[in-house]
Amino acid sequence: MRRLLGVITPLVIGLLSAGLVTAEPATAQPARTADTPPSLSAYYGQRLAWTPCKGGFQCAKLKVPLDYTKPSGKRIEIAVIKLPAKGAKRLGSVVINFGGPGGSGVDLLRGAAKVKFTAALRSRFDLVSFDPRGVGASTPVRCMPTQVADWYHSVDDTPDSKAEVRMYNYAQLRLAQACQANSGALLPFVGTPNAARDMDVLRAGLGESRMTYLGFSYGTLLGATYANLFPARVRAMVLDGAEDPTTTATEFGAGQQDGFGVAFESFARDCFKHKDCPFKKHTVTAVTKQMRALHDRTEKAPLVNTYDGRQATQAIVYTGLYSLLYDQRSWPALRQALGSAFKGDGTLLLQYADQYNERGPDATYANMMEAHAAIDCLDHPTWRRAVRQAKAISSGKAVASACDFWPVRSKTVNRAIHAKGAPPILVVGTLRDPATPYKWAKALASQLSSGVLLSFDGDGHTAYGTGSACVNTSVDRYLITRVPPRDGKMCPKI
């Protein structure tokens, strides 16, 4: 999943428009490469000590330096999980990142390993995932207690008055201050380049001479960064639901607004085919009017919430709505939730927002939101904004993001990634992907020196494991044989 970045205007208002081949055999090779810096030898010399951790999975901890420029300094641990291959013709390990940033690979692999990944892939590879630094069980960034996080998520993120802008900006300031107060020493070191370096230590710890990788959403940026740093260490790499590394924070937010607008239009047109469609009239104009009425209603007062004592504010309602656009299989749930919302009940959308924000039944949050901010503010810095813009933010005339107040100044420059010298890298793009628009996949594939584009005429965020036999077979064949599909291949709608 790719998290929403920055302020999201209600997207539905004004955005609606009219059989595998034989692979190479596995070979035992030394995992440590000749160009490994001597100062990192202790890290690259690790072998993961796997222990059973329920459900057939195995877990381990990997030690990495907090600061790669000072490898003899403080160490942190990376939580790793593995589902061993079942087949007799095991090829090695495929490392998986599910996106975020801030998503727990450990938790997500537990939930997705046996449903998202094909039997063909699971028979040939150990499925391996991890919590990137700052995430989950890997020295996590921690900022806000539950009560403050509840308030943060409920703040109007479509401010249309100076008072609302000031409140929203204050919420972003509070997040930045809380992260500095509780995780200040960690914040400078959680960006994507360091996570990519951790991945190379993980590769060595797995006993692999080269990396086989499958990244979704933000995981495409992480994978492309790895390939750029270590092109000769890539065996095969799939980047599904791609980000364009050249996008600025502003461009990223605008791209997502467009993407979710396209996704909502596709949902609405499909909705017209079902008896439980909650739209009163099945025309684009009527849907726009009905959604505008919901926006205006939630602007004035929260919807009813029969689940607990929290308010189903406009921000909560729209977060729940957006979350159900990530997967076409969630559209029936979205029809039901919108039907309730139109009647004044926001309970279902609040519960879906909780799932998206990773708020558990015990009313505590995982650290995804906090880690997301910490990583994004290093990857997509906004502190270089002009002095005039900074003054507008402070006066309440312009909307800020947490990154405008972030305590760490990023040195990242958003530029194209070429990964020159890497073998073919397969980039997968879905035509109506809401969170990572298709144009980003085209952009990344064209930037990579060895990029190959596989397209899917589908809906939802990412393509592999969502029901397309064409996508699944193309990806599996490439990961197993290292032979990519034809550049520009289009998988049909299912």
ZIGILIN-V403482 format. One record per residue. N is the residue number from 0. RES is the residue in three letters. SS is DSSP state (H for helix, E for strand, C for the rest). OMEGA is omega in whole degrees, 0 to 359 (NA if undefined). NEAR is the number of other ideal C-beta (glycine too) atoms within 10 Angstrom. Layout:
n:N res:RES ss:SS omega:OMEGA near:NEAR
n:N res:RES ss:SS omega:OMEGA near:NEAR
This chain:
n:0 res:MET ss:C omega:174 near:22
n:1 res:ARG ss:E omega:182 near:27
n:2 res:ARG ss:C omega:173 near:22
n:3 res:LEU ss:C omega:183 near:21
n:4 res:LEU ss:C omega:174 near:20
n:5 res:GLY ss:C omega:183 near:21
n:6 res:VAL ss:C omega:179 near:17
n:7 res:ILE ss:C omega:175 near:17
n:8 res:THR ss:C omega:178 near:18
n:9 res:PRO ss:C omega:191 near:24
n:10 res:LEU ss:C omega:187 near:24
n:11 res:VAL ss:C omega:182 near:23
n:12 res:ILE ss:C omega:178 near:16
n:13 res:GLY ss:C omega:182 near:12
n:14 res:LEU ss:C omega:179 near:18
n:15 res:LEU ss:C omega:177 near:19
n:16 res:SER ss:C omega:182 near:8
n:17 res:ALA ss:C omega:NA near:5
n:18 res:GLY ss:C omega:192 near:5
n:19 res:LEU ss:C omega:180 near:16
n:20 res:VAL ss:C omega:184 near:8
n:21 res:THR ss:C omega:181 near:8
n:22 res:ALA ss:C omega:177 near:15
n:23 res:GLU ss:C omega:181 near:10
n:24 res:PRO ss:C omega:176 near:7
n:25 res:ALA ss:C omega:180 near:12
n:26 res:THR ss:C omega:178 near:8
n:27 res:ALA ss:C omega:180 near:7
n:28 res:GLN ss:C omega:177 near:11
n:29 res:PRO ss:C omega:184 near:9
n:30 res:ALA ss:C omega:182 near:20
n:31 res:ARG ss:C omega:181 near:15
n:32 res:THR ss:C omega:186 near:16
n:33 res:ALA ss:C omega:183 near:5
n:34 res:ASP ss:C omega:176 near:8
n:35 res:THR ss:C omega:179 near:16
n:36 res:PRO ss:C omega:179 near:10
n:37 res:PRO ss:H omega:181 near:8
n:38 res:SER ss:H omega:180 near:13
n:39 res:LEU ss:H omega:185 near:18
n:40 res:SER ss:H omega:182 near:11
n:41 res:ALA ss:H omega:179 near:13
n:42 res:TYR ss:H omega:181 near:23
n:43 res:TYR ss:H omega:179 near:17
n:44 res:GLY ss:C omega:181 near:13
n:45 res:GLN ss:C omega:167 near:18
n:46 res:ARG ss:C omega:185 near:11
n:47 res:LEU ss:C omega:178 near:18
n:48 res:ALA ss:C omega:185 near:11
n:49 res:TRP ss:C omega:174 near:14
n:50 res:THR ss:E omega:179 near:10
n:51 res:PRO ss:E omega:179 near:9
n:52 res:CYS ss:C omega:171 near:14
n:53 res:LYS ss:C omega:174 near:8
n:54 res:GLY ss:C omega:182 near:9
n:55 res:GLY ss:C omega:179 near:12
n:56 res:PHE ss:E omega:174 near:19
n:57 res:GLN ss:E omega:184 near:18
n:58 res:CYS ss:E omega:180 near:17
n:59 res:ALA ss:E omega:175 near:22
n:60 res:LYS ss:E omega:179 near:16
n:61 res:LEU ss:E omega:179 near:22
n:62 res:LYS ss:E omega:177 near:13
n:63 res:VAL ss:E omega:178 near:26
n:64 res:PRO ss:E omega:174 near:22
n:65 res:LEU ss:C omega:182 near:18
n:66 res:ASP ss:C omega:183 near:13
n:67 res:TYR ss:H omega:175 near:18
n:68 res:THR ss:H omega:178 near:8
n:69 res:LYS ss:H omega:187 near:10
n:70 res:PRO ss:C omega:178 near:17
n:71 res:SER ss:C omega:180 near:9
n:72 res:GLY ss:C omega:185 near:10
n:73 res:LYS ss:C omega:176 near:12
n:74 res:ARG ss:E omega:172 near:13
n:75 res:ILE ss:E omega:181 near:17
n:76 res:GLU ss:E omega:177 near:15
n:77 res:ILE ss:E omega:179 near:26
n:78 res:ALA ss:E omega:184 near:22
n:79 res:VAL ss:E omega:178 near:25
n:80 res:ILE ss:E omega:183 near:25
n:81 res:LYS ss:E omega:166 near:23
n:82 res:LEU ss:E omega:185 near:20
n:83 res:PRO ss:C omega:177 near:15
n:84 res:ALA ss:C omega:181 near:19
n:85 res:LYS ss:C omega:185 near:12
n:86 res:GLY ss:C omega:180 near:13
n:87 res:ALA ss:C omega:183 near:7
n:88 res:LYS ss:C omega:181 near:12
n:89 res:ARG ss:C omega:178 near:14
n:90 res:LEU ss:C omega:183 near:24
n:91 res:GLY ss:E omega:182 near:20
n:92 res:SER ss:E omega:168 near:22
n:93 res:VAL ss:E omega:181 near:26
n:94 res:VAL ss:E omega:188 near:27
n:95 res:ILE ss:E omega:168 near:25
n:96 res:ASN ss:E omega:187 near:26
n:97 res:PHE ss:C omega:177 near:22
n:98 res:GLY ss:C omega:183 near:26
n:99 res:GLY ss:E omega:351 near:25
n:100 res:PRO ss:C omega:181 near:28
n:101 res:GLY ss:C omega:179 near:28
n:102 res:GLY ss:C omega:179 near:28
n:103 res:SER ss:C omega:177 near:27
n:104 res:GLY ss:H omega:179 near:27
n:105 res:VAL ss:H omega:181 near:21
n:106 res:ASP ss:H omega:184 near:20
n:107 res:LEU ss:H omega:177 near:22
n:108 res:LEU ss:H omega:177 near:23
n:109 res:ARG ss:H omega:184 near:17
n:110 res:GLY ss:H omega:190 near:11
n:111 res:ALA ss:H omega:190 near:16
n:112 res:ALA ss:H omega:188 near:19
n:113 res:LYS ss:H omega:179 near:14
n:114 res:VAL ss:H omega:183 near:7
n:115 res:LYS ss:H omega:186 near:19
n:116 res:PHE ss:C omega:187 near:22
n:117 res:THR ss:C omega:176 near:16
n:118 res:ALA ss:H omega:179 near:11
n:119 res:ALA ss:H omega:180 near:18
n:120 res:LEU ss:H omega:183 near:23
n:121 res:ARG ss:H omega:179 near:18
n:122 res:SER ss:H omega:185 near:16
n:123 res:ARG ss:H omega:185 near:24
n:124 res:PHE ss:E omega:160 near:26
n:125 res:ASP ss:E omega:173 near:20
n:126 res:LEU ss:E omega:184 near:23
n:127 res:VAL ss:E omega:172 near:27
n:128 res:SER ss:E omega:186 near:28
n:129 res:PHE ss:E omega:170 near:28
n:130 res:ASP ss:C omega:178 near:25
n:131 res:PRO ss:C omega:179 near:29
n:132 res:ARG ss:C omega:182 near:25
n:133 res:GLY ss:C omega:188 near:28
n:134 res:VAL ss:E omega:169 near:31
n:135 res:GLY ss:C omega:183 near:23
n:136 res:ALA ss:C omega:182 near:19
n:137 res:SER ss:E omega:180 near:25
n:138 res:THR ss:C omega:191 near:22
n:139 res:PRO ss:C omega:166 near:23
n:140 res:VAL ss:C omega:176 near:24
n:141 res:ARG ss:C omega:185 near:17
n:142 res:CYS ss:C omega:190 near:27
n:143 res:MET ss:C omega:169 near:22
n:144 res:PRO ss:C omega:187 near:12
n:145 res:THR ss:H omega:185 near:13
n:146 res:GLN ss:H omega:180 near:9
n:147 res:VAL ss:H omega:178 near:14
n:148 res:ALA ss:H omega:176 near:21
n:149 res:ASP ss:H omega:179 near:19
n:150 res:TRP ss:H omega:182 near:13
n:151 res:TYR ss:H omega:183 near:21
n:152 res:HIS ss:H omega:183 near:22
n:153 res:SER ss:H omega:183 near:20
n:154 res:VAL ss:C omega:181 near:19
n:155 res:ASP ss:C omega:181 near:20
n:156 res:ASP ss:C omega:170 near:23
n:157 res:THR ss:C omega:187 near:18
n:158 res:PRO ss:C omega:180 near:17
n:159 res:ASP ss:C omega:171 near:10
n:160 res:SER ss:C omega:182 near:10
n:161 res:LYS ss:H omega:180 near:11
n:162 res:ALA ss:H omega:179 near:11
n:163 res:GLU ss:H omega:177 near:17
n:164 res:VAL ss:H omega:180 near:21
n:165 res:ARG ss:H omega:178 near:17
n:166 res:MET ss:H omega:179 near:14
n:167 res:TYR ss:H omega:179 near:21
n:168 res:ASN ss:H omega:177 near:23
n:169 res:TYR ss:H omega:178 near:14
n:170 res:ALA ss:H omega:179 near:21
n:171 res:GLN ss:H omega:176 near:24
n:172 res:LEU ss:H omega:179 near:16
n:173 res:ARG ss:H omega:179 near:18
n:174 res:LEU ss:H omega:181 near:24
n:175 res:ALA ss:H omega:180 near:24
n:176 res:GLN ss:H omega:180 near:15
n:177 res:ALA ss:H omega:178 near:19
n:178 res:CYS ss:H omega:178 near:26
n:179 res:GLN ss:H omega:183 near:16
n:180 res:ALA ss:H omega:188 near:12
n:181 res:ASN ss:H omega:182 near:15
n:182 res:SER ss:H omega:186 near:20
n:183 res:GLY ss:H omega:183 near:12
n:184 res:ALA ss:H omega:182 near:9
n:185 res:LEU ss:H omega:190 near:21
n:186 res:LEU ss:H omega:183 near:23
n:187 res:PRO ss:C omega:192 near:17
n:188 res:PHE ss:C omega:185 near:23
n:189 res:VAL ss:C omega:181 near:27
n:190 res:GLY ss:C omega:185 near:24
n:191 res:THR ss:H omega:178 near:22
n:192 res:PRO ss:H omega:178 near:18
n:193 res:ASN ss:H omega:176 near:22
n:194 res:ALA ss:H omega:177 near:26
n:195 res:ALA ss:H omega:177 near:20
n:196 res:ARG ss:H omega:175 near:20
n:197 res:ASP ss:H omega:180 near:23
n:198 res:MET ss:H omega:179 near:27
n:199 res:ASP ss:H omega:173 near:20
n:200 res:VAL ss:H omega:177 near:22
n:201 res:LEU ss:H omega:177 near:22
n:202 res:ARG ss:H omega:180 near:27
n:203 res:ALA ss:H omega:180 near:25
n:204 res:GLY ss:H omega:177 near:25
n:205 res:LEU ss:C omega:181 near:22
n:206 res:GLY ss:C omega:181 near:15
n:207 res:GLU ss:C omega:177 near:21
n:208 res:SER ss:C omega:178 near:16
n:209 res:ARG ss:C omega:187 near:17
n:210 res:MET ss:E omega:166 near:25
n:211 res:THR ss:E omega:193 near:25
n:212 res:TYR ss:E omega:175 near:26
n:213 res:LEU ss:E omega:183 near:27
n:214 res:GLY ss:E omega:180 near:26
n:215 res:PHE ss:E omega:171 near:31
n:216 res:SER ss:C omega:176 near:27
n:217 res:TYR ss:H omega:178 near:28
n:218 res:GLY ss:H omega:175 near:31
n:219 res:THR ss:H omega:176 near:31
n:220 res:LEU ss:H omega:178 near:28
n:221 res:LEU ss:H omega:180 near:28
n:222 res:GLY ss:H omega:179 near:30
n:223 res:ALA ss:H omega:177 near:30
n:224 res:THR ss:H omega:176 near:22
n:225 res:TYR ss:H omega:182 near:29
n:226 res:ALA ss:H omega:179 near:29
n:227 res:ASN ss:H omega:179 near:20
n:228 res:LEU ss:H omega:188 near:15
n:229 res:PHE ss:C omega:186 near:21
n:230 res:PRO ss:H omega:182 near:17
n:231 res:ALA ss:H omega:182 near:11
n:232 res:ARG ss:H omega:178 near:20
n:233 res:VAL ss:E omega:172 near:22
n:234 res:ARG ss:E omega:177 near:19
n:235 res:ALA ss:E omega:184 near:23
n:236 res:MET ss:E omega:176 near:28
n:237 res:VAL ss:E omega:180 near:27
n:238 res:LEU ss:E omega:190 near:28
n:239 res:ASP ss:E omega:184 near:30
n:240 res:GLY ss:C omega:196 near:31
n:241 res:ALA ss:C omega:167 near:34
n:242 res:GLU ss:C omega:174 near:29
n:243 res:ASP ss:C omega:185 near:24
n:244 res:PRO ss:C omega:183 near:23
n:245 res:THR ss:C omega:185 near:15
n:246 res:THR ss:C omega:173 near:17
n:247 res:THR ss:C omega:179 near:13
n:248 res:ALA ss:H omega:180 near:21
n:249 res:THR ss:H omega:179 near:14
n:250 res:GLU ss:H omega:179 near:13
n:251 res:PHE ss:H omega:180 near:22
n:252 res:GLY ss:H omega:179 near:19
n:253 res:ALA ss:H omega:179 near:15
n:254 res:GLY ss:H omega:178 near:19
n:255 res:GLN ss:H omega:177 near:23
n:256 res:GLN ss:H omega:178 near:19
n:257 res:ASP ss:H omega:182 near:15
n:258 res:GLY ss:H omega:180 near:24
n:259 res:PHE ss:H omega:175 near:26
n:260 res:GLY ss:H omega:177 near:20
n:261 res:VAL ss:H omega:181 near:21
n:262 res:ALA ss:H omega:180 near:26
n:263 res:PHE ss:H omega:177 near:23
n:264 res:GLU ss:H omega:179 near:19
n:265 res:SER ss:H omega:176 near:19
n:266 res:PHE ss:H omega:184 near:23
n:267 res:ALA ss:H omega:181 near:22
n:268 res:ARG ss:H omega:175 near:13
n:269 res:ASP ss:H omega:181 near:14
n:270 res:CYS ss:H omega:182 near:20
n:271 res:PHE ss:C omega:183 near:12
n:272 res:LYS ss:C omega:188 near:8
n:273 res:HIS ss:C omega:182 near:11
n:274 res:LYS ss:C omega:182 near:5
n:275 res:ASP ss:C omega:179 near:9
n:276 res:CYS ss:C omega:187 near:16
n:277 res:PRO ss:C omega:180 near:18
n:278 res:PHE ss:C omega:186 near:18
n:279 res:LYS ss:C omega:178 near:11
n:280 res:LYS ss:C omega:188 near:11
n:281 res:HIS ss:C omega:173 near:13
n:282 res:THR ss:C omega:180 near:13
n:283 res:VAL ss:H omega:181 near:14
n:284 res:THR ss:H omega:181 near:10
n:285 res:ALA ss:H omega:178 near:13
n:286 res:VAL ss:H omega:179 near:24
n:287 res:THR ss:H omega:180 near:16
n:288 res:LYS ss:H omega:182 near:14
n:289 res:GLN ss:H omega:178 near:17
n:290 res:MET ss:H omega:176 near:24
n:291 res:ARG ss:H omega:179 near:14
n:292 res:ALA ss:H omega:177 near:11
n:293 res:LEU ss:H omega:178 near:22
n:294 res:HIS ss:H omega:182 near:17
n:295 res:ASP ss:H omega:181 near:11
n:296 res:ARG ss:H omega:181 near:16
n:297 res:THR ss:H omega:175 near:23
n:298 res:GLU ss:H omega:183 near:14
n:299 res:LYS ss:H omega:184 near:7
n:300 res:ALA ss:C omega:177 near:12
n:301 res:PRO ss:C omega:173 near:18
n:302 res:LEU ss:E omega:177 near:24
n:303 res:VAL ss:E omega:174 near:16
n:304 res:ASN ss:C omega:181 near:19
n:305 res:THR ss:C omega:184 near:10
n:306 res:TYR ss:C omega:179 near:13
n:307 res:ASP ss:C omega:187 near:11
n:308 res:GLY ss:C omega:181 near:5
n:309 res:ARG ss:C omega:179 near:17
n:310 res:GLN ss:C omega:175 near:16
n:311 res:ALA ss:E omega:184 near:27
n:312 res:THR ss:C omega:180 near:23
n:313 res:GLN ss:H omega:180 near:25
n:314 res:ALA ss:H omega:179 near:22
n:315 res:ILE ss:H omega:181 near:28
n:316 res:VAL ss:H omega:183 near:26
n:317 res:TYR ss:H omega:174 near:25
n:318 res:THR ss:H omega:176 near:23
n:319 res:GLY ss:H omega:179 near:27
n:320 res:LEU ss:H omega:181 near:24
n:321 res:TYR ss:H omega:185 near:24
n:322 res:SER ss:H omega:182 near:22
n:323 res:LEU ss:C omega:175 near:25
n:324 res:LEU ss:C omega:182 near:24
n:325 res:TYR ss:C omega:186 near:22
n:326 res:ASP ss:C omega:180 near:18
n:327 res:GLN ss:H omega:180 near:21
n:328 res:ARG ss:H omega:177 near:12
n:329 res:SER ss:H omega:183 near:16
n:330 res:TRP ss:H omega:175 near:19
n:331 res:PRO ss:H omega:178 near:13
n:332 res:ALA ss:H omega:179 near:15
n:333 res:LEU ss:H omega:176 near:24
n:334 res:ARG ss:H omega:180 near:19
n:335 res:GLN ss:H omega:183 near:14
n:336 res:ALA ss:H omega:177 near:25
n:337 res:LEU ss:H omega:177 near:26
n:338 res:GLY ss:H omega:177 near:15
n:339 res:SER ss:H omega:182 near:16
n:340 res:ALA ss:H omega:179 near:25
n:341 res:PHE ss:H omega:177 near:17
n:342 res:LYS ss:C omega:177 near:11
n:343 res:GLY ss:C omega:182 near:12
n:344 res:ASP ss:E omega:181 near:17
n:345 res:GLY ss:C omega:185 near:27
n:346 res:THR ss:H omega:183 near:18
n:347 res:LEU ss:H omega:180 near:24
n:348 res:LEU ss:H omega:175 near:27
n:349 res:LEU ss:H omega:180 near:28
n:350 res:GLN ss:H omega:176 near:18
n:351 res:TYR ss:H omega:175 near:22
n:352 res:ALA ss:H omega:177 near:25
n:353 res:ASP ss:H omega:179 near:23
n:354 res:GLN ss:H omega:181 near:13
n:355 res:TYR ss:H omega:181 near:20
n:356 res:ASN ss:H omega:180 near:20
n:357 res:GLU ss:C omega:172 near:17
n:358 res:ARG ss:E omega:187 near:21
n:359 res:GLY ss:C omega:177 near:11
n:360 res:PRO ss:C omega:179 near:6
n:361 res:ASP ss:C omega:177 near:7
n:362 res:ALA ss:C omega:174 near:13
n:363 res:THR ss:C omega:182 near:11
n:364 res:TYR ss:E omega:162 near:22
n:365 res:ALA ss:C omega:186 near:18
n:366 res:ASN ss:C omega:185 near:23
n:367 res:MET ss:H omega:182 near:23
n:368 res:MET ss:H omega:182 near:24
n:369 res:GLU ss:H omega:178 near:26
n:370 res:ALA ss:H omega:178 near:31
n:371 res:HIS ss:H omega:180 near:23
n:372 res:ALA ss:H omega:183 near:25
n:373 res:ALA ss:H omega:181 near:33
n:374 res:ILE ss:H omega:182 near:28
n:375 res:ASP ss:H omega:182 near:27
n:376 res:CYS ss:H omega:171 near:28
n:377 res:LEU ss:H omega:182 near:25
n:378 res:ASP ss:H omega:182 near:25
n:379 res:HIS ss:C omega:186 near:23
n:380 res:PRO ss:C omega:177 near:22
n:381 res:THR ss:C omega:185 near:22
n:382 res:TRP ss:C omega:178 near:14
n:383 res:ARG ss:C omega:180 near:11
n:384 res:ARG ss:C omega:182 near:17
n:385 res:ALA ss:C omega:180 near:8
n:386 res:VAL ss:H omega:180 near:7
n:387 res:ARG ss:H omega:179 near:9
n:388 res:GLN ss:H omega:179 near:15
n:389 res:ALA ss:H omega:178 near:15
n:390 res:LYS ss:H omega:179 near:11
n:391 res:ALA ss:H omega:178 near:16
n:392 res:ILE ss:H omega:183 near:22
n:393 res:SER ss:H omega:181 near:14
n:394 res:SER ss:H omega:181 near:12
n:395 res:GLY ss:C omega:179 near:19
n:396 res:LYS ss:C omega:180 near:12
n:397 res:ALA ss:C omega:182 near:16
n:398 res:VAL ss:C omega:182 near:18
n:399 res:ALA ss:C omega:166 near:26
n:400 res:SER ss:C omega:178 near:24
n:401 res:ALA ss:H omega:183 near:27
n:402 res:CYS ss:H omega:176 near:25
n:403 res:ASP ss:H omega:181 near:22
n:404 res:PHE ss:H omega:190 near:21
n:405 res:TRP ss:C omega:184 near:23
n:406 res:PRO ss:C omega:181 near:14
n:407 res:VAL ss:C omega:178 near:21
n:408 res:ARG ss:C omega:182 near:12
n:409 res:SER ss:C omega:174 near:18
n:410 res:LYS ss:C omega:182 near:10
n:411 res:THR ss:C omega:172 near:15
n:412 res:VAL ss:C omega:181 near:8
n:413 res:ASN ss:C omega:182 near:15
n:414 res:ARG ss:C omega:181 near:9
n:415 res:ALA ss:C omega:175 near:14
n:416 res:ILE ss:C omega:184 near:21
n:417 res:HIS ss:C omega:182 near:17
n:418 res:ALA ss:C omega:182 near:23
n:419 res:LYS ss:C omega:180 near:11
n:420 res:GLY ss:C omega:178 near:13
n:421 res:ALA ss:C omega:173 near:23
n:422 res:PRO ss:C omega:180 near:16
n:423 res:PRO ss:C omega:178 near:18
n:424 res:ILE ss:E omega:184 near:26
n:425 res:LEU ss:E omega:178 near:24
n:426 res:VAL ss:E omega:183 near:29
n:427 res:VAL ss:E omega:179 near:29
n:428 res:GLY ss:E omega:177 near:26
n:429 res:THR ss:E omega:188 near:31
n:430 res:LEU ss:E omega:182 near:18
n:431 res:ARG ss:E omega:177 near:21
n:432 res:ASP ss:C omega:183 near:30
n:433 res:PRO ss:C omega:190 near:28
n:434 res:ALA ss:C omega:176 near:27
n:435 res:THR ss:C omega:187 near:29
n:436 res:PRO ss:C omega:184 near:27
n:437 res:TYR ss:H omega:182 near:20
n:438 res:LYS ss:H omega:178 near:15
n:439 res:TRP ss:H omega:177 near:25
n:440 res:ALA ss:H omega:178 near:29
n:441 res:LYS ss:H omega:181 near:18
n:442 res:ALA ss:H omega:181 near:21
n:443 res:LEU ss:H omega:180 near:26
n:444 res:ALA ss:H omega:180 near:23
n:445 res:SER ss:H omega:179 near:12
n:446 res:GLN ss:H omega:183 near:19
n:447 res:LEU ss:C omega:181 near:27
n:448 res:SER ss:C omega:181 near:15
n:449 res:SER ss:C omega:184 near:19
n:450 res:GLY ss:E omega:176 near:26
n:451 res:VAL ss:E omega:184 near:19
n:452 res:LEU ss:E omega:171 near:23
n:453 res:LEU ss:E omega:184 near:27
n:454 res:SER ss:E omega:180 near:20
n:455 res:PHE ss:E omega:178 near:29
n:456 res:ASP ss:E omega:186 near:16
n:457 res:GLY ss:E omega:179 near:22
n:458 res:ASP ss:E omega:177 near:24
n:459 res:GLY ss:C omega:186 near:23
n:460 res:HIS ss:C omega:183 near:24
n:461 res:THR ss:C omega:190 near:30
n:462 res:ALA ss:C omega:185 near:28
n:463 res:TYR ss:C omega:177 near:23
n:464 res:GLY ss:C omega:181 near:18
n:465 res:THR ss:C omega:174 near:20
n:466 res:GLY ss:C omega:180 near:13
n:467 res:SER ss:C omega:178 near:21
n:468 res:ALA ss:H omega:179 near:11
n:469 res:CYS ss:H omega:179 near:19
n:470 res:VAL ss:H omega:183 near:25
n:471 res:ASN ss:H omega:182 near:20
n:472 res:THR ss:H omega:180 near:16
n:473 res:SER ss:H omega:181 near:23
n:474 res:VAL ss:H omega:180 near:27
n:475 res:ASP ss:H omega:182 near:20
n:476 res:ARG ss:H omega:180 near:18
n:477 res:TYR ss:H omega:182 near:21
n:478 res:LEU ss:H omega:182 near:25
n:479 res:ILE ss:H omega:186 near:23
n:480 res:THR ss:H omega:187 near:15
n:481 res:ARG ss:C omega:177 near:14
n:482 res:VAL ss:C omega:183 near:11
n:483 res:PRO ss:C omega:173 near:24
n:484 res:PRO ss:C omega:177 near:20
n:485 res:ARG ss:C omega:178 near:10
n:486 res:ASP ss:C omega:180 near:13
n:487 res:GLY ss:C omega:179 near:11
n:488 res:LYS ss:E omega:178 near:15
n:489 res:MET ss:E omega:175 near:13
n:490 res:CYS ss:E omega:187 near:22
n:491 res:PRO ss:C omega:177 near:10
n:492 res:LYS ss:C omega:181 near:12
n:493 res:ILE ss:C omega:NA near:14
